[in-house]
Amino acid sequence: MFNIIKTMDDNLSQDQPPKRVVVCGGGIIGVCTAYFLAKKGAAVTLIERSSIAGGASGKAGAFLALHMCDGGPLSSLARASFGLHCSLAEELDVSRSYSFRPLTTLTISVGESELPSKNPILPLWVDGRVKPGEVIGTAENTAQIHPQVFTRAVLAKAVTEYGVEVVTAVVEGVEVKEEGVVVKVDGGGVIGGDAVVLALGPWTSKLLGLSSKFKVHGKKVHSVVMEPKDGDAITPNAIFGAYYPAQGMGRIESNLYARPNGEVYICGALVEAEIPDAPESVTPDPESIETLKRVAGIVSSYLAKDNVRVKSEEVGLMPCTDDELPIMGEVPGMKRCYVASGHGYWGILFGPASGVAMAELVLDGHASIVDLDCFSPARFVK
Ligand SMILES: Cc1cc2nc3c(=O)[nH]c(=O)nc-3n(C[C@H](O)[C@H](O)[C@H](O)COP(=O)(O)OP(=O)(O)OC[C@H]3O[C@@H](n4cnc5c(N)ncnc54)[C@H](O)[C@@H]3O)c2cc1C
């Protein structure tokens, strides 16, 4: 019924480490997993239905923090991954205007009723109706990357140095057989391997049969990228804003990240959303975009409507789980079928260490970089 477009390695015993691994999904999690699998010697095929980092992984603010997950189960993942981001910055071919950059991070409250404040913790470009909060990160423990540039640079290295093969196709199902795994793609094709990693972001549990084992849901987050006329005035800061609209609509989270090329990125609150069939069908809501632009103009005169060129208005679907922990491990009842998804608010930070952990799990049988036990999909089995 399906055309075989790749054959599996013959007679690979279940005790031997996998040699050929299929990674489904070209977001940061799939790409980092493919990279570290191939670096450890596996022959890797990565399947992406549209463009690499075309989903949340290309639309994120890409703020990174060493310490903000401390005290909980995500702490070691965050710390390991922050370190890997630092070292990858040296290894990847990314221009300085998009590369890893340390930041000072602070909180503010924003509101039409606030008076412009001249507090020394505020960068000069944050000159609007804001009340300063506190410094919550320094250049030692907070940083940023450009998520799409980073993800594509990791894949470029994976392809050129480690031979990862990229296939553009829609994954429609996975079959686990005695002799390996079979990934069914659109057009009736199949791609075989010894193991498969499903890193389809919010779409992961939409694959036939998987939603009975674990659930990944989607939260929409809107973002705007602005290019101020005076980009030189924008210093390396991440600003976590709580916006209180005049009409008493409660509190709206709005985070602003200055980027190294003088641009400013702003994103808003997380809103639970339906997961459409195709990632391209996730479209921005004009009102949410207008709110972000208004907040930017209240925070900074440099970001007022007449002082910026709007470069992009987007929405991304964040892959989330009910217990707010990623899902990483072998799918219960499906030998050599692994999942890596549900990374929520911190997926860009967690990308590299998740990639290493998944590569170790698939090829060595256990992850040494972080303990994956608390992320296992087995936690959802009743
Ligand atoms: C606006 C916004 C701001 C964020 N800010 C930050 C931040 O500052 N710091 C941080 O650490 N994280 C941040 N995040 C979170 C982070 O972006 C995500 O957790 C992360 O990108 C998830 O990566 P992923 O690879 O799991 O999923 P995705 O990026 O969604 O990738 C999944 C891929 O799978 C593909 N796919 C889906 N179905 C199929 C199929 N059937 N066949 C083939 N391919 C398929 C999709 O096309 C997509 O490319 C933010 C997210 C958003 C939306």
Ligand as a Chemical Component Dictionary entry (heavy atoms), coordinates in Angstrom:
data_LIG
# 
_chem_comp.id                   LIG 
_chem_comp.type                 NON-POLYMER 
_chem_comp.pdbx_formal_charge   0 
_chem_comp.three_letter_code    LIG 
# 
loop_
_chem_comp_atom.comp_id 
_chem_comp_atom.atom_id 
_chem_comp_atom.alt_atom_id 
_chem_comp_atom.type_symbol 
_chem_comp_atom.charge 
_chem_comp_atom.model_Cartn_x 
_chem_comp_atom.model_Cartn_y 
_chem_comp_atom.model_Cartn_z 
_chem_comp_atom.pdbx_ordinal 
LIG C1  C1  C 0 6.194  33.787 20.453 1  
LIG C2  C2  C 0 7.032  32.766 21.164 2  
LIG C3  C3  C 0 8.061  33.195 21.996 3  
LIG C4  C4  C 0 8.898  32.257 22.619 4  
LIG N1  N1  N 0 9.954  32.715 23.344 5  
LIG C5  C5  C 0 10.859 31.811 23.832 6  
LIG C6  C6  C 0 12.024 32.278 24.499 7  
LIG O1  O1  O 0 12.243 33.492 24.638 8  
LIG N2  N2  N 0 12.910 31.352 24.982 9  
LIG C7  C7  C 0 12.698 30.019 24.846 10 
LIG O2  O2  O 0 13.529 29.226 25.310 11 
LIG N3  N3  N 0 11.593 29.546 24.194 12 
LIG C8  C8  C 0 10.671 30.405 23.693 13 
LIG N4  N4  N 0 9.544  29.959 23.060 14 
LIG C9  C9  C 0 9.245  28.512 23.043 15 
LIG C10 C10 C 0 9.937  27.787 21.905 16 
LIG O3  O3  O 0 9.852  28.552 20.734 17 
LIG C11 C11 C 0 9.311  26.403 21.676 18 
LIG O4  O4  O 0 9.223  25.679 22.884 19 
LIG C12 C12 C 0 10.160 25.605 20.690 20 
LIG O5  O5  O 0 10.386 26.350 19.519 21 
LIG C13 C13 C 0 9.475  24.293 20.332 22 
LIG O6  O6  O 0 10.260 23.668 19.356 23 
LIG P1  P1  P 0 9.795  22.326 18.672 24 
LIG O7  O7  O 0 10.879 21.910 17.753 25 
LIG O8  O8  O 0 9.331  21.363 19.711 26 
LIG O9  O9  O 0 8.459  22.700 17.868 27 
LIG P2  P2  P 0 8.229  23.514 16.514 28 
LIG O10 O10 O 0 9.094  24.679 16.411 29 
LIG O11 O11 O 0 6.748  23.722 16.426 30 
LIG O12 O12 O 0 8.684  22.486 15.388 31 
LIG C14 C14 C 0 7.892  21.389 15.012 32 
LIG C15 C15 C 0 8.078  21.192 13.518 33 
LIG O13 O13 O 0 7.374  20.009 13.123 34 
LIG C16 C16 C 0 6.838  20.233 11.833 35 
LIG N5  N5  N 0 5.726  19.318 11.623 36 
LIG C17 C17 C 0 4.539  19.311 12.300 37 
LIG N6  N6  N 0 3.772  18.300 11.843 38 
LIG C18 C18 C 0 4.493  17.663 10.874 39 
LIG C19 C19 C 0 4.246  16.510 10.080 40 
LIG N7  N7  N 0 3.122  15.819 10.166 41 
LIG N8  N8  N 0 5.211  16.124 9.213  42 
LIG C20 C20 C 0 6.410  16.783 9.118  43 
LIG N9  N9  N 0 6.680  17.887 9.871  44 
LIG C21 C21 C 0 5.738  18.315 10.743 45 
LIG C22 C22 C 0 6.380  21.694 11.868 46 
LIG O14 O14 O 0 6.264  22.202 10.550 47 
LIG C23 C23 C 0 7.500  22.329 12.675 48 
LIG O15 O15 O 0 8.529  22.854 11.851 49 
LIG C24 C24 C 0 8.675  30.864 22.435 50 
LIG C25 C25 C 0 7.614  30.451 21.626 51 
LIG C26 C26 C 0 6.806  31.377 20.995 52 
LIG C27 C27 C 0 5.676  30.894 20.113 53 
# 
loop_
_chem_comp_bond.comp_id 
_chem_comp_bond.atom_id_1 
_chem_comp_bond.atom_id_2 
_chem_comp_bond.value_order 
_chem_comp_bond.pdbx_ordinal 
LIG C1  C2  SING 1  
LIG C2  C3  SING 2  
LIG C2  C26 DOUB 3  
LIG C3  C4  DOUB 4  
LIG C4  N1  SING 5  
LIG C4  C24 SING 6  
LIG N1  C5  DOUB 7  
LIG C5  C6  SING 8  
LIG C5  C8  SING 9  
LIG C6  O1  DOUB 10 
LIG C6  N2  SING 11 
LIG N2  C7  SING 12 
LIG C7  O2  DOUB 13 
LIG C7  N3  SING 14 
LIG N3  C8  DOUB 15 
LIG C8  N4  SING 16 
LIG N4  C9  SING 17 
LIG N4  C24 SING 18 
LIG C9  C10 SING 19 
LIG C10 O3  SING 20 
LIG C10 C11 SING 21 
LIG C11 O4  SING 22 
LIG C11 C12 SING 23 
LIG C12 O5  SING 24 
LIG C12 C13 SING 25 
LIG C13 O6  SING 26 
LIG O6  P1  SING 27 
LIG P1  O7  DOUB 28 
LIG P1  O8  SING 29 
LIG P1  O9  SING 30 
LIG O9  P2  SING 31 
LIG P2  O10 DOUB 32 
LIG P2  O11 SING 33 
LIG P2  O12 SING 34 
LIG O12 C14 SING 35 
LIG C14 C15 SING 36 
LIG C15 O13 SING 37 
LIG C15 C23 SING 38 
LIG O13 C16 SING 39 
LIG C16 N5  SING 40 
LIG C16 C22 SING 41 
LIG N5  C17 SING 42 
LIG N5  C21 SING 43 
LIG C17 N6  DOUB 44 
LIG N6  C18 SING 45 
LIG C18 C19 SING 46 
LIG C18 C21 DOUB 47 
LIG C19 N7  SING 48 
LIG C19 N8  DOUB 49 
LIG N8  C20 SING 50 
LIG C20 N9  DOUB 51 
LIG N9  C21 SING 52 
LIG C22 O14 SING 53 
LIG C22 C23 SING 54 
LIG C23 O15 SING 55 
LIG C24 C25 DOUB 56 
LIG C25 C26 SING 57 
LIG C26 C27 SING 58 
# 
